[in-house]
Amino acid sequence: MKLDRLLGILVSLLRNERMTAPELAEKFEVNRRTIGRDIDALCQAGIPIVTYQGAGGGISIAEGFKLDKTVLTSEELLDIISALKGIGSVSKKANTERMLEKLKFGSGAVMSMREPVIINLASHHKGQLTGKIEAVKRAVIESRLIEFDYFYEKGESHRRIEPYVVIFQWTSWYVFGFCLERRDWRMFKLQRLWNLKICGDYYIPREIPPERQDFSANFPDNIKLTALFDPSEKYKLIETYGLDCYKETDEGLLMEINFTNRGFLISWLLGFGGKVRVLEPDYIAEDLKTAAENILSLYSQT
């Protein structure tokens, strides 16, 4: 998870002129001390990060390394990952310099749909994913079909697809391709994908429709939570989001914060038990109510 967060912090800083530690802590749902350690790790990995103190201060990538929009190739991604994993033994100088040169351009780059690994810079795993990513990448390069068992909310199914890109979005990895069963373009989360096999069959690459090249459209928008917490939970809020994360009211601690992962948000709120009341959005309040009813029903049966 730390590696995912480091990559997420890196691409966030590449997209923004400057961000504060509290903003990064809120975005990645950790405390500011963790962000501080992450920034130190990125610096040790050779990423040129600078910090500014006082009013208008914050954290940013050193001047000359700003990025409007780009696609990192699989080799460049591996350079970054190797550096972050090694912390102290960065990748070869030539590869690092090539990667940084790409980050320096200012006019934007043409995205090659045949490049098998894409980092969505609007966004942010686990050991088993390495093999999956490598297998899918090889299938893309060789234009070979892949098949796998897929587990999701509606159940499970066996899929056979033409893979086109592997996408790193926020906290997870996905493969985007043309599903032969559904005869349509689909996004599959790698954590839910098992028994992956590269087939012997090859495919003729299709043109991805322009309206399907906006991969961010496959992911839900940010969830803006407004909730009232019991004053006894103040220390938990401060520990995670800092001193200025709430407003004291007569009814309790009023907190407004954005989340990107609905499941994580529900789990986090459940950890407060009856000491939090969601004001908005209504569907999150309903999710909590349903979860509480399911828990009560489960234990009522014993």
DODREN-997232 format. One record per residue (C-alpha): residue number from 1; x, y, z; residue in three letters. Coordinates in steps of 0.5 Angstrom, whole numbers. Layout:
! DODREN-997232
+-----+-------+-------+-------+---------+
: num :  east : north :    up : residuo :
+-----+-------+-------+-------+---------+
: NUM :     X :     Y :     Z :     ALA :
...
+-----+-------+-------+-------+---------+
! end
This chain:
! DODREN-997232
+-----+-------+-------+-------+---------+
: num :  east : north :    up : residuo :
+-----+-------+-------+-------+---------+
:   1 :     0 :     0 :     0 :     MET :
:   2 :     6 :     5 :     1 :     LYS :
:   3 :     8 :     4 :    -6 :     LEU :
:   4 :     2 :     6 :    -9 :     ASP :
:   5 :     1 :    12 :    -4 :     ARG :
:   6 :     8 :    14 :    -6 :     LEU :
:   7 :     6 :    14 :   -13 :     LEU :
:   8 :     0 :    17 :   -12 :     GLY :
:   9 :     3 :    23 :    -9 :     ILE :
:  10 :     8 :    23 :   -14 :     LEU :
:  11 :     3 :    24 :   -20 :     VAL :
:  12 :    -1 :    29 :   -15 :     SER :
:  13 :     5 :    33 :   -15 :     LEU :
:  14 :     6 :    33 :   -22 :     LEU :
:  15 :    -1 :    35 :   -24 :     ARG :
:  16 :    -1 :    41 :   -19 :     ASN :
:  17 :     4 :    47 :   -18 :     GLU :
:  18 :     4 :    46 :   -10 :     ARG :
:  19 :     0 :    42 :    -5 :     MET :
:  20 :     0 :    43 :     3 :     THR :
:  21 :     2 :    37 :     7 :     ALA :
:  22 :    -6 :    37 :    10 :     PRO :
:  23 :    -8 :    37 :     3 :     GLU :
:  24 :    -4 :    31 :     1 :     LEU :
:  25 :    -6 :    27 :     8 :     ALA :
:  26 :   -14 :    29 :     6 :     GLU :
:  27 :   -13 :    26 :    -1 :     LYS :
:  28 :    -9 :    20 :     1 :     PHE :
:  29 :   -13 :    19 :     8 :     GLU :
:  30 :    -7 :    18 :    12 :     VAL :
:  31 :    -4 :    23 :    18 :     ASN :
:  32 :     1 :    29 :    16 :     ARG :
:  33 :     7 :    25 :    20 :     ARG :
:  34 :     6 :    19 :    14 :     THR :
:  35 :     6 :    25 :     9 :     ILE :
:  36 :    12 :    27 :    12 :     GLY :
:  37 :    16 :    20 :    12 :     ARG :
:  38 :    13 :    19 :     5 :     ASP :
:  39 :    16 :    26 :     2 :     ILE :
:  40 :    23 :    24 :     5 :     ASP :
:  41 :    22 :    17 :     2 :     ALA :
:  42 :    21 :    20 :    -5 :     LEU :
:  43 :    27 :    25 :    -4 :     CYS :
:  44 :    31 :    19 :    -2 :     GLN :
:  45 :    29 :    16 :    -9 :     ALA :
:  46 :    32 :    21 :   -13 :     GLY :
:  47 :    25 :    25 :   -14 :     ILE :
:  48 :    27 :    33 :   -14 :     PRO :
:  49 :    22 :    35 :    -9 :     ILE :
:  50 :    22 :    42 :    -5 :     VAL :
:  51 :    18 :    45 :     1 :     THR :
:  52 :    16 :    52 :     2 :     TYR :
:  53 :    15 :    54 :     9 :     GLN :
:  54 :    10 :    60 :    11 :     GLY :
:  55 :     4 :    63 :     8 :     ALA :
:  56 :     3 :    60 :     1 :     GLY :
:  57 :     8 :    55 :     3 :     GLY :
:  58 :     7 :    47 :     1 :     GLY :
:  59 :    10 :    42 :    -3 :     ILE :
:  60 :    12 :    41 :   -10 :     SER :
:  61 :    17 :    38 :   -16 :     ILE :
:  62 :    23 :    42 :   -17 :     ALA :
:  63 :    22 :    48 :   -22 :     GLU :
:  64 :    23 :    45 :   -29 :     GLY :
:  65 :    20 :    38 :   -28 :     PHE :
:  66 :    13 :    41 :   -28 :     LYS :
:  67 :     8 :    36 :   -32 :     LEU :
:  68 :     1 :    38 :   -36 :     ASP :
:  69 :     0 :    31 :   -39 :     LYS :
:  70 :     3 :    25 :   -41 :     THR :
:  71 :     4 :    18 :   -41 :     VAL :
:  72 :     9 :    14 :   -37 :     LEU :
:  73 :    12 :     8 :   -41 :     THR :
:  74 :    13 :     1 :   -38 :     SER :
:  75 :    20 :     2 :   -37 :     GLU :
:  76 :    20 :     9 :   -34 :     GLU :
:  77 :    14 :     6 :   -29 :     LEU :
:  78 :    19 :     1 :   -27 :     LEU :
:  79 :    25 :     6 :   -26 :     ASP :
:  80 :    20 :    10 :   -21 :     ILE :
:  81 :    18 :     3 :   -18 :     ILE :
:  82 :    25 :     1 :   -17 :     SER :
:  83 :    27 :     7 :   -14 :     ALA :
:  84 :    22 :     7 :    -9 :     LEU :
:  85 :    23 :     0 :    -7 :     LYS :
:  86 :    30 :     1 :    -7 :     GLY :
:  87 :    30 :     8 :    -3 :     ILE :
:  88 :    38 :     9 :    -3 :     GLY :
:  89 :    39 :     4 :    -9 :     SER :
:  90 :    36 :     8 :   -15 :     VAL :
:  91 :    35 :     5 :   -22 :     SER :
:  92 :    41 :     7 :   -27 :     LYS :
:  93 :    43 :    14 :   -28 :     LYS :
:  94 :    41 :    14 :   -36 :     ALA :
:  95 :    34 :    11 :   -35 :     ASN :
:  96 :    33 :    16 :   -29 :     THR :
:  97 :    35 :    22 :   -33 :     GLU :
:  98 :    31 :    19 :   -39 :     ARG :
:  99 :    25 :    19 :   -35 :     MET :
: 100 :    26 :    26 :   -32 :     LEU :
: 101 :    27 :    29 :   -39 :     GLU :
: 102 :    20 :    27 :   -41 :     LYS :
: 103 :    17 :    30 :   -35 :     LEU :
: 104 :    20 :    37 :   -37 :     LYS :
: 105 :    17 :    38 :   -43 :     PHE :
: 106 :    11 :    43 :   -43 :     GLY :
: 107 :     7 :    42 :   -49 :     SER :
: 108 :     4 :    35 :   -48 :     GLY :
: 109 :     5 :    28 :   -51 :     ALA :
: 110 :     1 :    24 :   -56 :     VAL :
: 111 :    -1 :    18 :   -52 :     MET :
: 112 :     0 :    11 :   -56 :     SER :
: 113 :    -6 :     7 :   -55 :     MET :
: 114 :    -1 :     1 :   -56 :     ARG :
: 115 :     3 :     3 :   -50 :     GLU :
: 116 :     1 :    -3 :   -45 :     PRO :
: 117 :     2 :     1 :   -38 :     VAL :
: 118 :    -1 :     8 :   -37 :     ILE :
: 119 :    -1 :    12 :   -31 :     ILE :
: 120 :    -7 :    16 :   -30 :     ASN :
: 121 :    -5 :    23 :   -27 :     LEU :
: 122 :   -11 :    25 :   -24 :     ALA :
: 123 :   -10 :    19 :   -19 :     SER :
: 124 :    -6 :    15 :   -14 :     HIS :
: 125 :    -1 :    -7 :    -9 :     HIS :
: 126 :     0 :   -12 :    -7 :     LYS :
: 127 :     5 :   -17 :    -9 :     GLY :
: 128 :     1 :   -22 :   -13 :     GLN :
: 129 :    -1 :   -16 :   -18 :     LEU :
: 130 :     6 :   -16 :   -21 :     THR :
: 131 :     5 :   -23 :   -24 :     GLY :
: 132 :    -1 :   -20 :   -27 :     LYS :
: 133 :     1 :   -14 :   -30 :     ILE :
: 134 :     7 :   -17 :   -33 :     GLU :
: 135 :     3 :   -22 :   -36 :     ALA :
: 136 :    -2 :   -17 :   -39 :     VAL :
: 137 :     3 :   -13 :   -41 :     LYS :
: 138 :     6 :   -18 :   -45 :     ARG :
: 139 :    -1 :   -20 :   -48 :     ALA :
: 140 :    -2 :   -13 :   -50 :     VAL :
: 141 :     5 :   -13 :   -54 :     ILE :
: 142 :     4 :   -19 :   -57 :     GLU :
: 143 :    -3 :   -18 :   -59 :     SER :
: 144 :    -6 :   -24 :   -55 :     ARG :
: 145 :   -12 :   -26 :   -52 :     LEU :
: 146 :   -13 :   -27 :   -44 :     ILE :
: 147 :   -18 :   -30 :   -40 :     GLU :
: 148 :   -19 :   -30 :   -33 :     PHE :
: 149 :   -25 :   -31 :   -27 :     ASP :
: 150 :   -28 :   -25 :   -25 :     TYR :
: 151 :   -31 :   -23 :   -18 :     PHE :
: 152 :   -35 :   -17 :   -17 :     TYR :
: 153 :   -42 :   -15 :   -14 :     GLU :
: 154 :   -46 :   -19 :   -19 :     LYS :
: 155 :   -43 :   -25 :   -18 :     GLY :
: 156 :   -37 :   -28 :   -22 :     GLU :
: 157 :   -36 :   -30 :   -29 :     SER :
: 158 :   -31 :   -32 :   -34 :     HIS :
: 159 :   -28 :   -27 :   -39 :     ARG :
: 160 :   -24 :   -27 :   -45 :     ARG :
: 161 :   -22 :   -21 :   -47 :     ILE :
: 162 :   -17 :   -17 :   -52 :     GLU :
: 163 :   -13 :   -13 :   -47 :     PRO :
: 164 :   -10 :    -6 :   -49 :     TYR :
: 165 :    -8 :    -2 :   -43 :     VAL :
: 166 :    -6 :    -3 :   -36 :     VAL :
: 167 :    -8 :     3 :   -32 :     ILE :
: 168 :    -6 :     5 :   -25 :     PHE :
: 169 :   -12 :     9 :   -22 :     GLN :
: 170 :   -12 :    12 :   -15 :     TRP :
: 171 :   -11 :     6 :   -11 :     THR :
: 172 :   -12 :     0 :   -16 :     SER :
: 173 :    -9 :    -3 :   -22 :     TRP :
: 174 :   -14 :    -4 :   -28 :     TYR :
: 175 :   -14 :    -8 :   -35 :     VAL :
: 176 :   -18 :    -4 :   -40 :     PHE :
: 177 :   -20 :    -8 :   -46 :     GLY :
: 178 :   -25 :   -11 :   -51 :     PHE :
: 179 :   -29 :   -16 :   -48 :     CYS :
: 180 :   -31 :   -22 :   -53 :     LEU :
: 181 :   -37 :   -24 :   -49 :     GLU :
: 182 :   -40 :   -17 :   -48 :     ARG :
: 183 :   -38 :   -15 :   -55 :     ARG :
: 184 :   -36 :    -8 :   -52 :     ASP :
: 185 :   -30 :    -4 :   -48 :     TRP :
: 186 :   -30 :    -6 :   -41 :     ARG :
: 187 :   -25 :    -4 :   -35 :     MET :
: 188 :   -23 :   -10 :   -30 :     PHE :
: 189 :   -20 :    -9 :   -23 :     LYS :
: 190 :   -14 :   -14 :   -23 :     LEU :
: 191 :   -15 :   -15 :   -15 :     GLN :
: 192 :   -22 :   -18 :   -17 :     ARG :
: 193 :   -19 :   -22 :   -23 :     LEU :
: 194 :   -16 :   -29 :   -22 :     TRP :
: 195 :   -13 :   -35 :   -26 :     ASN :
: 196 :   -11 :   -31 :   -31 :     LEU :
: 197 :    -8 :   -34 :   -38 :     LYS :
: 198 :    -5 :   -32 :   -44 :     ILE :
: 199 :    -9 :   -35 :   -50 :     CYS :
: 200 :    -5 :   -38 :   -56 :     GLY :
: 201 :   -10 :   -34 :   -60 :     ASP :
: 202 :    -8 :   -27 :   -63 :     TYR :
: 203 :   -12 :   -21 :   -64 :     TYR :
: 204 :   -12 :   -16 :   -69 :     ILE :
: 205 :   -12 :    -9 :   -65 :     PRO :
: 206 :   -18 :    -5 :   -66 :     ARG :
: 207 :   -19 :     3 :   -66 :     GLU :
: 208 :   -21 :     5 :   -59 :     ILE :
: 209 :   -27 :    10 :   -60 :     PRO :
: 210 :   -25 :    17 :   -58 :     PRO :
: 211 :   -31 :    17 :   -53 :     GLU :
: 212 :   -28 :    11 :   -49 :     ARG :
: 213 :   -21 :    14 :   -49 :     GLN :
: 214 :   -22 :    18 :   -43 :     ASP :
: 215 :   -21 :    12 :   -38 :     PHE :
: 216 :   -23 :    17 :   -32 :     SER :
: 217 :   -30 :    16 :   -34 :     ALA :
: 218 :   -30 :     9 :   -32 :     ASN :
: 219 :   -29 :    11 :   -24 :     PHE :
: 220 :   -33 :    14 :   -20 :     PRO :
: 221 :   -33 :    22 :   -18 :     ASP :
: 222 :   -30 :    24 :   -11 :     ASN :
: 223 :   -35 :    23 :    -5 :     ILE :
: 224 :   -36 :    29 :    -1 :     LYS :
: 225 :   -38 :    27 :     6 :     LEU :
: 226 :   -41 :    32 :    11 :     THR :
: 227 :   -42 :    29 :    18 :     ALA :
: 228 :   -43 :    30 :    25 :     LEU :
: 229 :   -38 :    27 :    30 :     PHE :
: 230 :   -39 :    26 :    38 :     ASP :
: 231 :   -33 :    30 :    41 :     PRO :
: 232 :   -30 :    24 :    44 :     SER :
: 233 :   -28 :    22 :    37 :     GLU :
: 234 :   -24 :    29 :    37 :     LYS :
: 235 :   -17 :    25 :    38 :     TYR :
: 236 :   -18 :    20 :    32 :     LYS :
: 237 :   -20 :    26 :    27 :     LEU :
: 238 :   -14 :    30 :    29 :     ILE :
: 239 :   -10 :    24 :    29 :     GLU :
: 240 :   -12 :    22 :    22 :     THR :
: 241 :   -13 :    29 :    19 :     TYR :
: 242 :   -10 :    34 :    23 :     GLY :
: 243 :   -13 :    40 :    28 :     LEU :
: 244 :   -16 :    44 :    22 :     ASP :
: 245 :   -21 :    38 :    20 :     CYS :
: 246 :   -27 :    40 :    23 :     TYR :
: 247 :   -31 :    45 :    26 :     LYS :
: 248 :   -34 :    45 :    33 :     GLU :
: 249 :   -41 :    46 :    33 :     THR :
: 250 :   -47 :    45 :    39 :     ASP :
: 251 :   -49 :    39 :    36 :     GLU :
: 252 :   -42 :    36 :    35 :     GLY :
: 253 :   -36 :    36 :    31 :     LEU :
: 254 :   -38 :    38 :    24 :     LEU :
: 255 :   -33 :    35 :    18 :     MET :
: 256 :   -33 :    36 :    11 :     GLU :
: 257 :   -28 :    32 :     7 :     ILE :
: 258 :   -27 :    28 :     0 :     ASN :
: 259 :   -27 :    21 :    -1 :     PHE :
: 260 :   -26 :    17 :    -7 :     THR :
: 261 :   -27 :    10 :    -5 :     ASN :
: 262 :   -34 :     9 :    -3 :     ARG :
: 263 :   -32 :     2 :     1 :     GLY :
: 264 :   -27 :     5 :     4 :     PHE :
: 265 :   -31 :    11 :     7 :     LEU :
: 266 :   -36 :     6 :     9 :     ILE :
: 267 :   -31 :     2 :    13 :     SER :
: 268 :   -28 :     8 :    16 :     TRP :
: 269 :   -35 :    11 :    18 :     LEU :
: 270 :   -37 :     4 :    21 :     LEU :
: 271 :   -31 :     4 :    26 :     GLY :
: 272 :   -34 :    10 :    30 :     PHE :
: 273 :   -40 :     6 :    31 :     GLY :
: 274 :   -46 :    10 :    34 :     GLY :
: 275 :   -41 :    17 :    35 :     LYS :
: 276 :   -42 :    19 :    28 :     VAL :
: 277 :   -48 :    22 :    24 :     ARG :
: 278 :   -48 :    23 :    16 :     VAL :
: 279 :   -51 :    29 :    14 :     LEU :
: 280 :   -49 :    28 :     6 :     GLU :
: 281 :   -49 :    25 :     2 :     PRO :
: 282 :   -56 :    21 :     3 :     ASP :
: 283 :   -54 :    15 :     0 :     TYR :
: 284 :   -48 :    14 :     4 :     ILE :
: 285 :   -52 :    15 :    10 :     ALA :
: 286 :   -57 :     9 :     7 :     GLU :
: 287 :   -51 :     5 :     6 :     ASP :
: 288 :   -49 :     5 :    13 :     LEU :
: 289 :   -56 :     4 :    15 :     LYS :
: 290 :   -56 :    -2 :    11 :     THR :
: 291 :   -49 :    -5 :    14 :     ALA :
: 292 :   -52 :    -4 :    21 :     ALA :
: 293 :   -58 :    -7 :    20 :     GLU :
: 294 :   -54 :   -13 :    17 :     ASN :
: 295 :   -50 :   -13 :    23 :     ILE :
: 296 :   -56 :   -13 :    27 :     LEU :
: 297 :   -59 :   -19 :    23 :     SER :
: 298 :   -53 :   -23 :    23 :     LEU :
: 299 :   -52 :   -23 :    31 :     TYR :
: 300 :   -59 :   -24 :    32 :     SER :
: 301 :   -59 :   -30 :    29 :     GLN :
: 302 :   -54 :   -33 :    35 :     THR :
+-----+-------+-------+-------+---------+
! end
